[in-house]
């Protein structure tokens, strides 16, 4: 479940809430009890980097590492 960040427009209170994507956004501030919460846009708590499991898993033979094969041929043409 994602963690959403909220800020109250009335009192400025900031909070995080663990919610399902299908849950309705929170509206009532737990600090001042006014319906002034606004969902903030924030960065994800994780970052995807690297070749990824899908590049190397569940493949056999010469298809085992497609990213490495493409990278080595482009590197050799750059160095020549």
PyMOL Python script that loads the backbone (N, CA, C, O; Angstrom):
from pymol import cmd

cmd.read_pdbstr("""\
ATOM      1  N   UNK A   1       0.843  -1.180   0.000  1.00  0.00           N
ATOM      2  CA  UNK A   1       0.000   0.000   0.000  1.00  0.00           C
ATOM      3  C   UNK A   1       0.891   1.247   0.000  1.00  0.00           C
ATOM      4  O   UNK A   1       1.909   1.288   0.692  1.00  0.00           O
ATOM      5  N   UNK A   2       0.513   2.234  -0.760  1.00  0.00           N
ATOM      6  CA  UNK A   2       1.304   3.471  -0.797  1.00  0.00           C
ATOM      7  C   UNK A   2       1.081   4.340   0.438  1.00  0.00           C
ATOM      8  O   UNK A   2       0.057   4.254   1.115  1.00  0.00           O
ATOM      9  N   UNK A   3       2.070   5.169   0.698  1.00  0.00           N
ATOM     10  CA  UNK A   3       1.981   6.143   1.774  1.00  0.00           C
ATOM     11  C   UNK A   3       1.715   7.504   1.135  1.00  0.00           C
ATOM     12  O   UNK A   3       2.487   7.966   0.295  1.00  0.00           O
ATOM     13  N   UNK A   4       0.624   8.135   1.537  1.00  0.00           N
ATOM     14  CA  UNK A   4       0.254   9.435   1.005  1.00  0.00           C
ATOM     15  C   UNK A   4       0.570  10.514   2.028  1.00  0.00           C
ATOM     16  O   UNK A   4       0.467  10.293   3.235  1.00  0.00           O
ATOM     17  N   UNK A   5       0.953  11.678   1.532  1.00  0.00           N
ATOM     18  CA  UNK A   5       1.277  12.804   2.388  1.00  0.00           C
ATOM     19  C   UNK A   5       0.167  13.851   2.263  1.00  0.00           C
ATOM     20  O   UNK A   5      -0.271  14.183   1.161  1.00  0.00           O
ATOM     21  N   UNK A   6      -0.270  14.354   3.392  1.00  0.00           N
ATOM     22  CA  UNK A   6      -1.337  15.350   3.436  1.00  0.00           C
ATOM     23  C   UNK A   6      -0.863  16.587   4.200  1.00  0.00           C
ATOM     24  O   UNK A   6       0.001  16.508   5.072  1.00  0.00           O
ATOM     25  N   UNK A   7      -1.453  17.731   3.847  1.00  0.00           N
ATOM     26  CA  UNK A   7      -1.194  18.970   4.567  1.00  0.00           C
ATOM     27  C   UNK A   7      -2.516  19.701   4.768  1.00  0.00           C
ATOM     28  O   UNK A   7      -3.329  19.802   3.849  1.00  0.00           O
ATOM     29  N   UNK A   8      -2.719  20.205   5.973  1.00  0.00           N
ATOM     30  CA  UNK A   8      -3.936  20.946   6.288  1.00  0.00           C
ATOM     31  C   UNK A   8      -3.789  22.386   5.816  1.00  0.00           C
ATOM     32  O   UNK A   8      -2.812  23.060   6.141  1.00  0.00           O
ATOM     33  N   UNK A   9      -4.774  22.851   5.042  1.00  0.00           N
ATOM     34  CA  UNK A   9      -4.751  24.228   4.543  1.00  0.00           C
ATOM     35  C   UNK A   9      -5.041  25.228   5.662  1.00  0.00           C
ATOM     36  O   UNK A   9      -4.676  26.399   5.561  1.00  0.00           O
ATOM     37  N   UNK A  10      -5.690  24.770   6.717  1.00  0.00           N
ATOM     38  CA  UNK A  10      -6.074  25.661   7.805  1.00  0.00           C
ATOM     39  C   UNK A  10      -4.946  25.864   8.820  1.00  0.00           C
ATOM     40  O   UNK A  10      -4.571  27.002   9.103  1.00  0.00           O
ATOM     41  N   UNK A  11      -4.402  24.776   9.369  1.00  0.00           N
ATOM     42  CA  UNK A  11      -3.405  24.896  10.444  1.00  0.00           C
ATOM     43  C   UNK A  11      -1.987  24.544  10.006  1.00  0.00           C
ATOM     44  O   UNK A  11      -1.044  24.775  10.762  1.00  0.00           O
ATOM     45  N   UNK A  12      -1.805  23.978   8.776  1.00  0.00           N
ATOM     46  CA  UNK A  12      -0.481  23.644   8.280  1.00  0.00           C
ATOM     47  C   UNK A  12       0.056  22.307   8.752  1.00  0.00           C
ATOM     48  O   UNK A  12       1.198  21.967   8.445  1.00  0.00           O
ATOM     49  N   UNK A  13      -0.733  21.540   9.488  1.00  0.00           N
ATOM     50  CA  UNK A  13      -0.316  20.225   9.973  1.00  0.00           C
ATOM     51  C   UNK A  13      -0.029  19.296   8.793  1.00  0.00           C
ATOM     52  O   UNK A  13      -0.814  19.223   7.848  1.00  0.00           O
ATOM     53  N   UNK A  14       1.113  18.582   8.855  1.00  0.00           N
ATOM     54  CA  UNK A  14       1.495  17.640   7.801  1.00  0.00           C
ATOM     55  C   UNK A  14       1.464  16.235   8.381  1.00  0.00           C
ATOM     56  O   UNK A  14       1.934  16.013   9.497  1.00  0.00           O
ATOM     57  N   UNK A  15       0.908  15.276   7.626  1.00  0.00           N
ATOM     58  CA  UNK A  15       0.845  13.894   8.082  1.00  0.00           C
ATOM     59  C   UNK A  15       0.989  12.943   6.914  1.00  0.00           C
ATOM     60  O   UNK A  15       0.780  13.312   5.759  1.00  0.00           O
ATOM     61  N   UNK A  16       1.349  11.714   7.236  1.00  0.00           N
ATOM     62  CA  UNK A  16       1.417  10.643   6.243  1.00  0.00           C
ATOM     63  C   UNK A  16       0.371   9.609   6.593  1.00  0.00           C
ATOM     64  O   UNK A  16       0.103   9.364   7.769  1.00  0.00           O
ATOM     65  N   UNK A  17      -0.230   8.993   5.570  1.00  0.00           N
ATOM     66  CA  UNK A  17      -1.261   7.989   5.789  1.00  0.00           C
ATOM     67  C   UNK A  17      -1.022   6.809   4.859  1.00  0.00           C
ATOM     68  O   UNK A  17      -0.832   6.980   3.655  1.00  0.00           O
ATOM     69  N   UNK A  18      -1.035   5.617   5.429  1.00  0.00           N
ATOM     70  CA  UNK A  18      -0.915   4.387   4.663  1.00  0.00           C
ATOM     71  C   UNK A  18      -2.321   4.014   4.202  1.00  0.00           C
ATOM     72  O   UNK A  18      -3.176   3.663   5.015  1.00  0.00           O
ATOM     73  N   UNK A  19      -2.556   4.092   2.886  1.00  0.00           N
ATOM     74  CA  UNK A  19      -3.902   3.868   2.339  1.00  0.00           C
ATOM     75  C   UNK A  19      -3.831   3.011   1.087  1.00  0.00           C
ATOM     76  O   UNK A  19      -2.813   2.972   0.396  1.00  0.00           O
ATOM     77  N   UNK A  20      -4.924   2.330   0.812  1.00  0.00           N
ATOM     78  CA  UNK A  20      -5.068   1.636  -0.463  1.00  0.00           C
ATOM     79  C   UNK A  20      -5.248   2.678  -1.559  1.00  0.00           C
ATOM     80  O   UNK A  20      -5.705   3.790  -1.292  1.00  0.00           O
ATOM     81  N   UNK A  21      -4.895   2.325  -2.778  1.00  0.00           N
ATOM     82  CA  UNK A  21      -5.081   3.254  -3.893  1.00  0.00           C
ATOM     83  C   UNK A  21      -6.561   3.533  -4.136  1.00  0.00           C
ATOM     84  O   UNK A  21      -6.926   4.595  -4.639  1.00  0.00           O
ATOM     85  N   UNK A  22      -7.402   2.579  -3.778  1.00  0.00           N
ATOM     86  CA  UNK A  22      -8.844   2.736  -3.994  1.00  0.00           C
ATOM     87  C   UNK A  22      -9.529   3.522  -2.872  1.00  0.00           C
ATOM     88  O   UNK A  22     -10.694   3.893  -3.016  1.00  0.00           O
ATOM     89  N   UNK A  23      -8.834   3.785  -1.758  1.00  0.00           N
ATOM     90  CA  UNK A  23      -9.430   4.543  -0.653  1.00  0.00           C
ATOM     91  C   UNK A  23      -9.647   6.001  -1.054  1.00  0.00           C
ATOM     92  O   UNK A  23      -8.885   6.563  -1.841  1.00  0.00           O
ATOM     93  N   UNK A  24     -10.683   6.590  -0.508  1.00  0.00           N
ATOM     94  CA  UNK A  24     -10.945   8.012  -0.748  1.00  0.00           C
ATOM     95  C   UNK A  24      -9.914   8.836   0.023  1.00  0.00           C
ATOM     96  O   UNK A  24      -9.472   8.426   1.097  1.00  0.00           O
ATOM     97  N   UNK A  25      -9.534   9.980  -0.511  1.00  0.00           N
ATOM     98  CA  UNK A  25      -8.577  10.840   0.198  1.00  0.00           C
ATOM     99  C   UNK A  25      -9.132  11.302   1.550  1.00  0.00           C
ATOM    100  O   UNK A  25     -10.338  11.491   1.708  1.00  0.00           O
ATOM    101  N   UNK A  26      -8.231  11.478   2.514  1.00  0.00           N
ATOM    102  CA  UNK A  26      -8.638  12.001   3.814  1.00  0.00           C
ATOM    103  C   UNK A  26      -9.002  13.472   3.660  1.00  0.00           C
ATOM    104  O   UNK A  26      -8.419  14.177   2.837  1.00  0.00           O
ATOM    105  N   UNK A  27      -9.959  13.930   4.447  1.00  0.00           N
ATOM    106  CA  UNK A  27     -10.376  15.334   4.361  1.00  0.00           C
ATOM    107  C   UNK A  27     -10.294  16.049   5.713  1.00  0.00           C
ATOM    108  O   UNK A  27     -10.076  17.260   5.754  1.00  0.00           O
ATOM    109  N   UNK A  28     -10.465  15.317   6.814  1.00  0.00           N
ATOM    110  CA  UNK A  28     -10.495  15.950   8.127  1.00  0.00           C
ATOM    111  C   UNK A  28      -9.120  15.914   8.784  1.00  0.00           C
ATOM    112  O   UNK A  28      -8.508  14.854   8.907  1.00  0.00           O
ATOM    113  N   UNK A  29      -8.648  17.073   9.199  1.00  0.00           N
ATOM    114  CA  UNK A  29      -7.349  17.205   9.860  1.00  0.00           C
ATOM    115  C   UNK A  29      -7.437  16.629  11.278  1.00  0.00           C
ATOM    116  O   UNK A  29      -8.351  16.983  12.024  1.00  0.00           O
ATOM    117  N   UNK A  30      -6.505  15.750  11.663  1.00  0.00           N
ATOM    118  CA  UNK A  30      -6.546  15.191  13.020  1.00  0.00           C
ATOM    119  C   UNK A  30      -6.144  16.212  14.092  1.00  0.00           C
ATOM    120  O   UNK A  30      -6.426  15.998  15.271  1.00  0.00           O
ATOM    121  N   UNK A  31      -5.504  17.297  13.713  1.00  0.00           N
ATOM    122  CA  UNK A  31      -5.053  18.308  14.681  1.00  0.00           C
ATOM    123  C   UNK A  31      -6.128  19.359  14.970  1.00  0.00           C
ATOM    124  O   UNK A  31      -6.442  19.636  16.128  1.00  0.00           O
ATOM    125  N   UNK A  32      -6.686  19.937  13.906  1.00  0.00           N
ATOM    126  CA  UNK A  32      -7.677  21.006  14.121  1.00  0.00           C
ATOM    127  C   UNK A  32      -9.119  20.556  13.856  1.00  0.00           C
ATOM    128  O   UNK A  32     -10.054  21.309  14.127  1.00  0.00           O
ATOM    129  N   UNK A  33      -9.310  19.343  13.333  1.00  0.00           N
ATOM    130  CA  UNK A  33     -10.632  18.747  13.075  1.00  0.00           C
ATOM    131  C   UNK A  33     -11.441  19.468  11.992  1.00  0.00           C
ATOM    132  O   UNK A  33     -12.654  19.281  11.901  1.00  0.00           O
ATOM    133  N   UNK A  34     -10.782  20.284  11.175  1.00  0.00           N
ATOM    134  CA  UNK A  34     -11.469  20.941  10.068  1.00  0.00           C
ATOM    135  C   UNK A  34     -11.281  20.126   8.788  1.00  0.00           C
ATOM    136  O   UNK A  34     -10.261  19.454   8.631  1.00  0.00           O
ATOM    137  N   UNK A  35     -12.248  20.176   7.876  1.00  0.00           N
ATOM    138  CA  UNK A  35     -12.136  19.414   6.613  1.00  0.00           C
ATOM    139  C   UNK A  35     -11.257  20.147   5.587  1.00  0.00           C
ATOM    140  O   UNK A  35     -11.723  20.501   4.504  1.00  0.00           O
ATOM    141  N   UNK A  36     -10.003  20.368   5.933  1.00  0.00           N
ATOM    142  CA  UNK A  36      -9.105  21.175   5.108  1.00  0.00           C
ATOM    143  C   UNK A  36      -7.863  20.414   4.633  1.00  0.00           C
ATOM    144  O   UNK A  36      -6.900  21.044   4.196  1.00  0.00           O
ATOM    145  N   UNK A  37      -7.857  19.076   4.707  1.00  0.00           N
ATOM    146  CA  UNK A  37      -6.679  18.320   4.277  1.00  0.00           C
ATOM    147  C   UNK A  37      -6.557  18.325   2.764  1.00  0.00           C
ATOM    148  O   UNK A  37      -7.548  18.215   2.042  1.00  0.00           O
ATOM    149  N   UNK A  38      -5.328  18.453   2.302  1.00  0.00           N
ATOM    150  CA  UNK A  38      -5.034  18.460   0.883  1.00  0.00           C
ATOM    151  C   UNK A  38      -3.932  17.431   0.628  1.00  0.00           C
ATOM    152  O   UNK A  38      -2.885  17.468   1.274  1.00  0.00           O
ATOM    153  N   UNK A  39      -4.165  16.521  -0.305  1.00  0.00           N
ATOM    154  CA  UNK A  39      -3.161  15.508  -0.624  1.00  0.00           C
ATOM    155  C   UNK A  39      -2.013  16.167  -1.389  1.00  0.00           C
ATOM    156  O   UNK A  39      -2.231  16.865  -2.379  1.00  0.00           O
ATOM    157  N   UNK A  40      -0.790  15.934  -0.913  1.00  0.00           N
ATOM    158  CA  UNK A  40       0.384  16.520  -1.547  1.00  0.00           C
ATOM    159  C   UNK A  40       0.947  15.556  -2.588  1.00  0.00           C
ATOM    160  O   UNK A  40       0.764  14.343  -2.487  1.00  0.00           O
ATOM    161  N   UNK A  41       1.618  16.098  -3.567  1.00  0.00           N
ATOM    162  CA  UNK A  41       2.325  15.284  -4.541  1.00  0.00           C
ATOM    163  C   UNK A  41       3.752  15.147  -4.029  1.00  0.00           C
ATOM    164  O   UNK A  41       4.436  16.149  -3.822  1.00  0.00           O
ATOM    165  N   UNK A  42       4.201  13.924  -3.825  1.00  0.00           N
ATOM    166  CA  UNK A  42       5.543  13.712  -3.300  1.00  0.00           C
ATOM    167  C   UNK A  42       6.230  12.591  -4.073  1.00  0.00           C
ATOM    168  O   UNK A  42       5.592  11.847  -4.818  1.00  0.00           O
ATOM    169  N   UNK A  43       7.519  12.488  -3.885  1.00  0.00           N
ATOM    170  CA  UNK A  43       8.315  11.471  -4.579  1.00  0.00           C
ATOM    171  C   UNK A  43       8.012  10.092  -4.021  1.00  0.00           C
ATOM    172  O   UNK A  43       7.623   9.942  -2.863  1.00  0.00           O
ATOM    173  N   UNK A  44       8.196   9.102  -4.857  1.00  0.00           N
ATOM    174  CA  UNK A  44       8.017   7.726  -4.412  1.00  0.00           C
ATOM    175  C   UNK A  44       9.099   7.367  -3.403  1.00  0.00           C
ATOM    176  O   UNK A  44      10.189   7.939  -3.423  1.00  0.00           O
ATOM    177  N   UNK A  45       8.800   6.429  -2.534  1.00  0.00           N
ATOM    178  CA  UNK A  45       9.751   6.022  -1.506  1.00  0.00           C
ATOM    179  C   UNK A  45      10.786   5.039  -2.029  1.00  0.00           C
ATOM    180  O   UNK A  45      11.667   4.618  -1.280  1.00  0.00           O
ATOM    181  N   UNK A  46      10.698   4.669  -3.284  1.00  0.00           N
ATOM    182  CA  UNK A  46      11.674   3.750  -3.865  1.00  0.00           C
ATOM    183  C   UNK A  46      12.004   4.206  -5.267  1.00  0.00           C
ATOM    184  O   UNK A  46      11.273   4.989  -5.875  1.00  0.00           O
ATOM    185  N   UNK A  47      13.122   3.702  -5.773  1.00  0.00           N
ATOM    186  CA  UNK A  47      13.534   4.068  -7.128  1.00  0.00           C
ATOM    187  C   UNK A  47      13.949   2.794  -7.852  1.00  0.00           C
ATOM    188  O   UNK A  47      14.722   1.992  -7.326  1.00  0.00           O
ATOM    189  N   UNK A  48      13.434   2.617  -9.049  1.00  0.00           N
ATOM    190  CA  UNK A  48      13.795   1.469  -9.866  1.00  0.00           C
ATOM    191  C   UNK A  48      15.026   1.835 -10.677  1.00  0.00           C
ATOM    192  O   UNK A  48      15.031   2.851 -11.373  1.00  0.00           O
ATOM    193  N   UNK A  49      16.074   1.014 -10.594  1.00  0.00           N
ATOM    194  CA  UNK A  49      17.259   1.283 -11.391  1.00  0.00           C
ATOM    195  C   UNK A  49      17.917  -0.040 -11.741  1.00  0.00           C
ATOM    196  O   UNK A  49      17.632  -1.067 -11.125  1.00  0.00           O
ATOM    197  N   UNK A  50      18.782  -0.013 -12.715  1.00  0.00           N
ATOM    198  CA  UNK A  50      19.451  -1.231 -13.139  1.00  0.00           C
ATOM    199  C   UNK A  50      18.715  -1.890 -14.283  1.00  0.00           C
ATOM    200  O   UNK A  50      17.740  -1.355 -14.812  1.00  0.00           O
ATOM    201  N   UNK A  51      19.203  -3.069 -14.657  1.00  0.00           N
ATOM    202  CA  UNK A  51      18.622  -3.797 -15.776  1.00  0.00           C
ATOM    203  C   UNK A  51      17.257  -4.372 -15.477  1.00  0.00           C
ATOM    204  O   UNK A  51      16.445  -4.550 -16.385  1.00  0.00           O
ATOM    205  N   UNK A  52      16.992  -4.667 -14.212  1.00  0.00           N
ATOM    206  CA  UNK A  52      15.691  -5.210 -13.839  1.00  0.00           C
ATOM    207  C   UNK A  52      15.665  -6.719 -13.897  1.00  0.00           C
ATOM    208  O   UNK A  52      16.369  -7.326 -14.704  1.00  0.00           O
ATOM    209  N   UNK A  53      14.860  -7.326 -13.050  1.00  0.00           N
ATOM    210  CA  UNK A  53      14.783  -8.779 -12.995  1.00  0.00           C
ATOM    211  C   UNK A  53      14.222  -9.355 -14.283  1.00  0.00           C
ATOM    212  O   UNK A  53      14.564 -10.476 -14.660  1.00  0.00           O
ATOM    213  N   UNK A  54      13.374  -8.612 -14.955  1.00  0.00           N
ATOM    214  CA  UNK A  54      12.727  -9.120 -16.155  1.00  0.00           C
ATOM    215  C   UNK A  54      13.722  -9.303 -17.294  1.00  0.00           C
ATOM    216  O   UNK A  54      13.440 -10.057 -18.225  1.00  0.00           O
ATOM    217  N   UNK A  55      14.877  -8.641 -17.253  1.00  0.00           N
ATOM    218  CA  UNK A  55      15.895  -8.792 -18.293  1.00  0.00           C
ATOM    219  C   UNK A  55      16.600 -10.140 -18.199  1.00  0.00           C
ATOM    220  O   UNK A  55      16.976 -10.718 -19.218  1.00  0.00           O
ATOM    221  N   UNK A  56      16.780 -10.637 -16.987  1.00  0.00           N
ATOM    222  CA  UNK A  56      17.619 -11.817 -16.815  1.00  0.00           C
ATOM    223  C   UNK A  56      16.868 -13.058 -16.352  1.00  0.00           C
ATOM    224  O   UNK A  56      17.350 -14.169 -16.577  1.00  0.00           O
ATOM    225  N   UNK A  57      15.751 -12.923 -15.739  1.00  0.00           N
ATOM    226  CA  UNK A  57      15.021 -14.078 -15.222  1.00  0.00           C
ATOM    227  C   UNK A  57      14.152 -14.716 -16.293  1.00  0.00           C
ATOM    228  O   UNK A  57      13.688 -14.057 -17.223  1.00  0.00           O
ATOM    229  N   UNK A  58      13.950 -15.990 -16.139  1.00  0.00           N
ATOM    230  CA  UNK A  58      13.051 -16.775 -16.975  1.00  0.00           C
ATOM    231  C   UNK A  58      13.464 -16.799 -18.447  1.00  0.00           C
ATOM    232  O   UNK A  58      12.610 -16.950 -19.320  1.00  0.00           O
ATOM    233  N   UNK A  59      14.745 -16.653 -18.733  1.00  0.00           N
ATOM    234  CA  UNK A  59      15.224 -16.747 -20.105  1.00  0.00           C
ATOM    235  C   UNK A  59      16.258 -17.859 -20.180  1.00  0.00           C
ATOM    236  O   UNK A  59      16.872 -18.227 -19.178  1.00  0.00           O
ATOM    237  N   UNK A  60      16.437 -18.380 -21.369  1.00  0.00           N
ATOM    238  CA  UNK A  60      17.419 -19.448 -21.528  1.00  0.00           C
ATOM    239  C   UNK A  60      18.247 -19.204 -22.783  1.00  0.00           C
ATOM    240  O   UNK A  60      17.863 -18.421 -23.652  1.00  0.00           O
ATOM    241  N   UNK A  61      19.372 -19.874 -22.865  1.00  0.00           N
ATOM    242  CA  UNK A  61      20.215 -19.787 -24.055  1.00  0.00           C
ATOM    243  C   UNK A  61      20.832 -18.426 -24.251  1.00  0.00           C
ATOM    244  O   UNK A  61      21.254 -17.785 -23.288  1.00  0.00           O
ATOM    245  N   UNK A  62      20.890 -17.972 -25.510  1.00  0.00           N
ATOM    246  CA  UNK A  62      21.528 -16.703 -25.850  1.00  0.00           C
ATOM    247  C   UNK A  62      20.676 -15.494 -25.445  1.00  0.00           C
ATOM    248  O   UNK A  62      21.162 -14.364 -25.468  1.00  0.00           O
ATOM    249  N   UNK A  63      19.428 -15.718 -25.080  1.00  0.00           N
ATOM    250  CA  UNK A  63      18.546 -14.626 -24.674  1.00  0.00           C
ATOM    251  C   UNK A  63      18.760 -14.248 -23.212  1.00  0.00           C
ATOM    252  O   UNK A  63      18.048 -13.386 -22.695  1.00  0.00           O
ATOM    253  N   UNK A  64      19.710 -14.864 -22.541  1.00  0.00           N
ATOM    254  CA  UNK A  64      19.880 -14.707 -21.102  1.00  0.00           C
ATOM    255  C   UNK A  64      20.100 -13.248 -20.680  1.00  0.00           C
ATOM    256  O   UNK A  64      19.492 -12.817 -19.700  1.00  0.00           O
ATOM    257  N   UNK A  65      20.930 -12.480 -21.364  1.00  0.00           N
ATOM    258  CA  UNK A  65      21.226 -11.118 -20.946  1.00  0.00           C
ATOM    259  C   UNK A  65      21.186 -10.177 -22.148  1.00  0.00           C
ATOM    260  O   UNK A  65      22.220  -9.855 -22.732  1.00  0.00           O
ATOM    261  N   UNK A  66      19.997  -9.748 -22.503  1.00  0.00           N
ATOM    262  CA  UNK A  66      19.829  -8.891 -23.667  1.00  0.00           C
ATOM    263  C   UNK A  66      20.440  -7.512 -23.461  1.00  0.00           C
ATOM    264  O   UNK A  66      21.025  -6.959 -24.392  1.00  0.00           O
ATOM    265  N   UNK A  67      20.321  -6.949 -22.273  1.00  0.00           N
ATOM    266  CA  UNK A  67      20.854  -5.605 -22.003  1.00  0.00           C
ATOM    267  C   UNK A  67      22.372  -5.613 -22.084  1.00  0.00           C
ATOM    268  O   UNK A  67      22.962  -4.683 -22.635  1.00  0.00           O
ATOM    269  N   UNK A  68      23.012  -6.635 -21.551  1.00  0.00           N
ATOM    270  CA  UNK A  68      24.472  -6.730 -21.588  1.00  0.00           C
ATOM    271  C   UNK A  68      24.986  -6.901 -23.003  1.00  0.00           C
ATOM    272  O   UNK A  68      26.016  -6.326 -23.356  1.00  0.00           O
ATOM    273  N   UNK A  69      24.296  -7.677 -23.821  1.00  0.00           N
ATOM    274  CA  UNK A  69      24.718  -7.880 -25.209  1.00  0.00           C
ATOM    275  C   UNK A  69      24.621  -6.589 -26.002  1.00  0.00           C
ATOM    276  O   UNK A  69      25.527  -6.267 -26.771  1.00  0.00           O
ATOM    277  N   UNK A  70      23.547  -5.853 -25.829  1.00  0.00           N
ATOM    278  CA  UNK A  70      23.353  -4.594 -26.555  1.00  0.00           C
ATOM    279  C   UNK A  70      24.361  -3.554 -26.083  1.00  0.00           C
ATOM    280  O   UNK A  70      24.884  -2.786 -26.891  1.00  0.00           O
ATOM    281  N   UNK A  71      24.637  -3.526 -24.783  1.00  0.00           N
ATOM    282  CA  UNK A  71      25.577  -2.557 -24.234  1.00  0.00           C
ATOM    283  C   UNK A  71      26.996  -2.811 -24.697  1.00  0.00           C
ATOM    284  O   UNK A  71      27.738  -1.863 -24.952  1.00  0.00           O
ATOM    285  N   UNK A  72      27.397  -4.090 -24.813  1.00  0.00           N
ATOM    286  CA  UNK A  72      28.770  -4.391 -25.210  1.00  0.00           C
ATOM    287  C   UNK A  72      28.999  -4.067 -26.683  1.00  0.00           C
ATOM    288  O   UNK A  72      30.099  -3.652 -27.048  1.00  0.00           O
ATOM    289  N   UNK A  73      27.995  -4.245 -27.538  1.00  0.00           N
ATOM    290  CA  UNK A  73      28.188  -3.924 -28.953  1.00  0.00           C
ATOM    291  C   UNK A  73      28.221  -2.412 -29.172  1.00  0.00           C
ATOM    292  O   UNK A  73      28.963  -1.939 -30.033  1.00  0.00           O
ATOM    293  N   UNK A  74      27.436  -1.642 -28.412  1.00  0.00           N
ATOM    294  CA  UNK A  74      27.450  -0.200 -28.565  1.00  0.00           C
ATOM    295  C   UNK A  74      28.718   0.381 -27.951  1.00  0.00           C
ATOM    296  O   UNK A  74      29.221   1.398 -28.429  1.00  0.00           O
ATOM    297  N   UNK A  75      29.247  -0.248 -26.895  1.00  0.00           N
ATOM    298  CA  UNK A  75      30.483   0.233 -26.287  1.00  0.00           C
ATOM    299  C   UNK A  75      31.665   0.001 -27.216  1.00  0.00           C
ATOM    300  O   UNK A  75      32.554   0.849 -27.301  1.00  0.00           O
ATOM    301  N   UNK A  76      31.693  -1.153 -27.927  1.00  0.00           N
ATOM    302  CA  UNK A  76      32.821  -1.441 -28.804  1.00  0.00           C
ATOM    303  C   UNK A  76      32.802  -0.516 -30.028  1.00  0.00           C
ATOM    304  O   UNK A  76      33.861  -0.167 -30.549  1.00  0.00           O
ATOM    305  N   UNK A  77      31.615  -0.116 -30.489  1.00  0.00           N
ATOM    306  CA  UNK A  77      31.555   0.795 -31.631  1.00  0.00           C
ATOM    307  C   UNK A  77      31.923   2.212 -31.226  1.00  0.00           C
ATOM    308  O   UNK A  77      32.417   2.982 -32.049  1.00  0.00           O
ATOM    309  N   UNK A  78      31.688   2.567 -29.964  1.00  0.00           N
ATOM    310  CA  UNK A  78      32.051   3.895 -29.483  1.00  0.00           C
ATOM    311  C   UNK A  78      33.567   4.008 -29.296  1.00  0.00           C
ATOM    312  O   UNK A  78      34.147   5.065 -29.545  1.00  0.00           O
ATOM    313  N   UNK A  79      34.204   2.923 -28.858  1.00  0.00           N
ATOM    314  CA  UNK A  79      35.631   2.985 -28.581  1.00  0.00           C
ATOM    315  C   UNK A  79      36.450   2.873 -29.861  1.00  0.00           C
ATOM    316  O   UNK A  79      37.636   3.202 -29.851  1.00  0.00           O
ATOM    317  N   UNK A  80      35.861   2.424 -30.951  1.00  0.00           N
ATOM    318  CA  UNK A  80      36.602   2.241 -32.200  1.00  0.00           C
ATOM    319  C   UNK A  80      36.751   3.515 -32.979  1.00  0.00           C
ATOM    320  O   UNK A  80      37.353   3.515 -34.053  1.00  0.00           O
TER     321      UNK A  80
END
""", "prot")
cmd.dss("prot")
cmd.show_as("cartoon", "prot")
cmd.util.cbc("prot")
cmd.orient("prot")
